Structures are given as structure tokens and as C-alpha cells.
Amino acid sequence: MDIAIVYFGLTRSIKKVYESHIRHIYQVLDRNQITYKKFMHTWSMKDGIQNIADHILTQRIDYDEYVLLSPDLYKIDSEDEFLSSINMDHYFYKDVWNAKGHCMEGEWIPQMVSNHLCMLESQKRATIMVEEYIQKTGYKPKCILFIRPDIECYNDFPLDRTIMYNNIINLPDHSHHEGLNDQVALIHYDFLEHYGKRINELAEFRKHNGRIVGEKYIKFIIHKYNQNVNMIPFQYSIIRP
């Protein structure tokens, strides 16, 4: 196995985007004779209702459409159980929110902080799936492609063996906002622990670095562990249900 493709987060919109993953990722790997396994972790939600920022989507999640991406290993857990197990006060400071609201010196929107925690925990659980696979089989990938399952790819992922063997983190050159893109990343295996399990350091980050924002936090992690960044021309959009 050259690459582990790791899908994380809610499996919404897959029926609208899966063909773009086949065409712009899987077929690129196949043409370059790069072997891969697909790992997917996702959440079930109470009543299948989705929250995006301060909006509630009435369209329910189709928990069967994940098969369109044909993961080799798949796991689904209860998002409600995860959220009930954490103390949000470690990540979202209500006094700061009440005083300053949603701004650089204040807090991120509460639902966005909650959603980000779920995303990071999903990445962590998917990372553990990869580690368990390695322990079981002995096959360690050279690199990991983290990618959301709800994005539509517009061009071929620029992936060849040259980029795989470089010990750098490859990010799409867009959607950086306050930091760096945290939706898609091709990383060397040696960075897996720090990238895939970065939720472990999030509460400490909030203590010393102001409000939590996804792109801001991944930039912090990348710099903390001295990763060089390579910007790649990979275009996509997140497709909402």
C-alpha cells in the first residue's frame, strides 16, 4: 500500500460527488500504478438532522451512500455520544463570547466549534483505524491523503511518486482563511500522529492562542512540528446537502 486515503466527517452529498473522486483521485492513482486503501470514519446523528454553523438542515443523512466511495474499512459512531463526553468549556469560552461575540478577539460561532471538534475526533478515529490496520497486516503506507467525503473535485489530484516521497505536507492552494487549508491534505506517514490526532492538543491551544478556528489551528500544528508546506493546484468545492 503506497497511500491510505482517509475519509472523515459526515457522509453527506456523496451521491453528488463520488464520481469526481473516482475520476480525479482513484483513476489518477491507478494510472500511476500507486496502490491504496480507503478508510472511512463517519458519524450518526440524532434523527439524522444536520447543523451547519447556525443553520439546521432538514434533509436527513443517507447512511447508505458511503458505499459509493467503496471504503475498504468503514466505521460509524454516535456523534451525540461523543459530544456528551466532552466539556465544551475547554474549547469555547462563554465569557469571551458574551463580551466580544464572533470576531478575531472573541470566539468562533459555537456550532462551528462543536462541528470542528467532531471533525477532529473523526480524523482521530480514522487515524486509529489506519494504525490498527498496520498492526494487523504489517503494511504501512508511505503517505496519507486526508479528504472530506462531501467535496466535488474539479481537476486531477496532482499525485505522483515524486510528491509522495517528499517529507512535506501538501495542501490545496485555497481556502486558507485565517491559517491553512484543513479540509484536504497529503502528508508523509511520519506526520500522521500529529496531524490525525491533533484534537489531543486543542484545549491547550485554546488556553494560549485565542479562539479556535480550524484553519488557524492546523497552521499552528504544522509550524509546531516544523513541517514544510507545498501548495498544490487541486480545486474543489464542499457540496452541502
C-alpha positions in Angstrom: 0.0 0.0 0.0 1.5 3.3 -1.1 -1.3 5.6 0.2 -4.0 5.4 2.8 -7.0 7.5 1.7 -8.7 8.7 4.8 -12.3 10.0 4.7 -13.6 11.7 7.8 -16.7 13.5 9.0 -20.3 13.3 7.8 -21.1 11.3 4.7 -23.5 13.8 3.1 -23.7 14.7 -0.6 -21.7 11.6 -1.6 -24.1 10.6 -4.3 -23.5 14.1 -5.9 -19.7 14.0 -5.7 -18.5 10.4 -5.7 -17.9 10.2 -9.5 -15.5 13.1 -9.2 -13.4 11.2 -6.6 -13.3 8.2 -8.9 -12.2 10.3 -11.9 -9.8 12.7 -10.2 -8.3 10.6 -7.4 -8.7 6.8 -7.8 -8.1 6.8 -11.6 -5.1 9.1 -11.1 -3.6 6.6 -8.6 -4.4 3.7 -10.9 -2.7 5.3 -13.9 0.4 5.9 -11.9 0.3 2.4 -10.5 0.1 3.7 -7.0 -1.6 1.2 -4.6 -4.1 2.4 -2.0 -6.6 1.5 0.7 -9.6 3.6 1.6 -10.5 4.2 5.3 -13.7 6.0 6.4 -14.9 7.2 9.7 -18.3 8.9 10.0 -21.0 9.9 12.5 -24.6 9.0 13.0 -26.7 11.9 14.3 -29.8 12.1 16.4 -32.7 11.9 13.9 -30.3 12.4 11.1 -30.5 16.1 11.5 -27.5 18.2 10.4 -26.3 21.5 11.8 -24.1 23.9 9.7 -23.0 27.0 11.7 -26.3 28.4 12.9 -28.4 26.7 10.3 -30.3 23.4 10.7 -30.7 21.3 7.5 -33.9 19.4 7.4 -32.6 16.9 4.8 -31.6 13.8 6.6 -28.4 12.0 6.1 -28.4 8.9 3.9 -26.3 6.5 5.9 -26.0 4.0 3.0 -24.5 6.3 0.4 -21.0 5.8 1.8 -20.8 2.6 -0.3 -20.4 4.8 -3.4 -16.9 5.6 -2.3 -16.3 1.8 -1.6 -14.1 2.1 1.5 -12.0 -0.9 2.4 -12.5 -0.2 6.1 -15.6 1.7 7.5 -16.7 2.7 10.9 -19.7 4.8 12.2 -20.1 6.1 15.7 -22.7 8.2 17.5 -21.8 11.9 17.3 -24.2 12.6 20.2 -22.4 10.2 22.5 -19.1 11.9 21.6 -20.4 15.4 22.2 -21.9 14.4 25.6 -18.5 13.1 26.6 -16.6 16.3 26.3 -16.5 19.6 28.3 -17.1 22.4 25.8 -15.8 24.9 28.4 -12.3 23.7 27.4 -12.7 24.9 23.8 -15.3 27.7 23.9 -15.1 30.4 26.5 -18.6 31.7 27.2 -17.4 34.9 28.9 -15.3 35.9 25.9 -18.3 35.1 23.6 -20.7 37.2 25.7 -18.2 40.1 25.8 -17.0 40.1 22.2 -19.0 37.7 20.1 -17.9 36.3 16.8 -14.7 38.1 15.9 -10.9 37.7 15.9 -10.6 38.7 19.5 -13.7 36.8 20.5 -14.9 33.3 19.7 -15.8 31.3 16.7 -19.6 30.6 16.2 -20.5 28.0 18.9 -21.8 25.5 16.4 -18.7 25.8 14.3 -16.5 25.0 17.3 -18.7 21.9 18.0 -18.6 20.9 14.4 -14.8 21.3 14.3 -14.4 19.1 17.4 -16.5 16.4 15.7 -14.3 16.7 12.5 -11.1 16.4 14.5 -12.4 13.4 16.5 -13.5 11.7 13.3 -10.0 12.3 11.9 -8.5 10.8 15.1 -10.7 7.7 14.9 -9.9 7.2 11.2 -6.2 7.6 12.1 -6.6 4.8 14.7 -8.2 2.7 12.0 -5.1 3.1 9.8 -2.8 2.3 12.8 -4.8 -0.8 13.6 -4.7 -2.0 10.0 -0.9 -1.6 10.0 -0.6 -3.6 13.3 -2.7 -6.3 11.8 -1.2 -6.6 8.4 2.2 -5.0 8.6 1.5 -2.9 5.5 2.5 0.7 6.3 1.6 3.4 3.8 4.2 5.9 2.6 1.7 8.8 2.9 -1.8 9.6 3.9 -4.4 11.5 1.9 -7.0 13.1 4.3 -10.0 14.3 2.4 -13.6 15.1 3.2 -16.3 12.9 1.6 -18.6 15.8 0.7 -16.3 17.6 -1.7 -16.6 17.7 -5.5 -13.2 17.5 -7.2 -12.7 19.7 -10.3 -9.3 18.5 -11.5 -6.9 15.6 -11.1 -5.2 15.4 -7.8 -1.5 16.2 -8.6 -0.2 13.0 -7.3 2.9 11.1 -8.4 5.7 9.3 -6.7 7.8 12.4 -6.5 5.4 14.2 -4.3 4.8 11.0 -2.3 8.4 10.6 -1.2 8.9 14.2 -0.1 8.5 14.5 3.7 6.3 17.6 3.4 2.6 18.4 3.8 0.8 19.1 0.6 -2.2 21.4 0.8 -4.6 22.8 -1.9 -3.7 26.4 -2.5 -7.0 27.9 -1.5 -9.5 28.1 1.4 -6.8 29.1 3.9 -8.8 31.8 5.7 -7.1 32.6 9.0 -4.4 30.0 8.5 -4.0 27.0 6.2 -6.5 24.6 4.5 -7.6 21.8 6.9 -10.0 20.0 4.5 -7.6 18.1 2.3 -4.0 17.2 3.0 -1.5 14.7 1.6 1.0 14.0 4.4 4.0 11.8 5.0 3.3 8.8 7.3 5.7 10.2 9.9 3.4 13.2 10.4 0.3 11.1 10.9 0.2 11.1 14.7 0.4 14.9 14.9 -2.0 15.7 12.1 -4.5 12.9 12.6 -4.7 13.2 16.4 -4.4 16.9 16.8 -7.6 17.1 18.7 -5.5 16.0 21.7 -3.7 19.4 21.8 -6.8 21.6 21.1 -7.7 22.5 24.6 -4.1 23.6 25.4 -4.1 25.6 22.2 -7.2 27.5 23.2 -5.6 28.5 26.5 -2.7 30.3 24.9 -3.7 31.2 21.3 -7.1 32.7 21.4 -10.3 31.4 19.7 -10.4 28.1 17.9 -10.7 28.3 14.1 -10.0 25.2 12.0 -7.5 26.8 9.5 -5.8 28.7 12.3 -5.3 25.6 14.4 -3.8 23.4 11.6 -1.3 26.2 10.8 -0.3 26.2 14.4 0.2 22.4 14.4 2.2 22.4 11.1 4.5 25.1 12.4 4.9 23.5 15.8 6.1 20.3 14.3 8.3 22.0 11.7 6.5 20.7 8.6 7.3 22.3 5.3 4.2 23.1 3.2 3.8 22.5 -0.5 0.9 24.2 -2.2 -0.8 22.1 -4.9 -3.2 23.1 -7.6 -6.2 21.0 -6.5 -9.6 22.6 -6.9 -12.8 21.5 -5.2 -15.9 22.7 -3.5 -17.8 21.5 -0.5 -21.2 20.4 -1.6 -24.0 20.9 1.0 -27.0 18.6 1.1 
